[in-house]
């Protein structure tokens, strides 16, 4: 009897966990289905959008997030935002980079150079956590490849993983939770049903309407800035995307021509055998 009772208790606990997981999955949402110019086999980056996205990153995101895998000089490379060499030098100089040691054996700060990578706004991980209520702001270099926006093999085969859509959705997805969800809301965290690590996020809404003024006079509502910076982060994750697509297209043409030639060669060689 005790063994049977124990089995029922374990089974009941398992059902409760499954119910909780199902409840959470109902609240957790897939990324919003928005489109970008770089999607599809022939899609390309919008240089103006990438430049606006860079400005959003510089003025907003760079206060907490690093991009350790991206160098300033990448901003002038083919397929990127299209900044000139002189512009890149000026942009890099607006960042402070720690270097050294100097002749006195001490580290020192200097303006950034095109060869430098984007620096972290914090001296170390613990300093980053101390400044963000214990949360560690992730590096954004590969965030659109690291965070899928939707799932399913067929879905991702045709639509990609939705990484840029995920970033956009998190930036625009802050909501007021229901009374039921509020009971589970940790102190100091905000409700965001698009956040991959749960329903609650430590980062406060980073964007507000009119926060960044674009040089080209483009709209700067939260939705616009979220689109621009998510496109920019898609480029940082795949800076050679346009070259890859171009090469793939040429390979397909080459294989098609080769297949045609082989077919006619086969017809010629075996013509007398029929």
Secondary structure by P-SEA (a helix, b strand, c coil): caaaaaaaaaaaaaaaaaaaaaaaaaacccccccccccccccccccaaaaaaaaaaaaacccccccccccccccccccccccccaaaaaaaaaabbbbbcccccccccccccccccccccccccaaaaaaaccccccccccccccccccccccccccccccaaaaaaaaaacccccccaaaaaaccccbbbbcccccccccccccccccccccccccccccaaaaaaaaaaaaaaaaccaaaaaaaaaaaaaaaaaaaaaaaaaaaaaaacccc
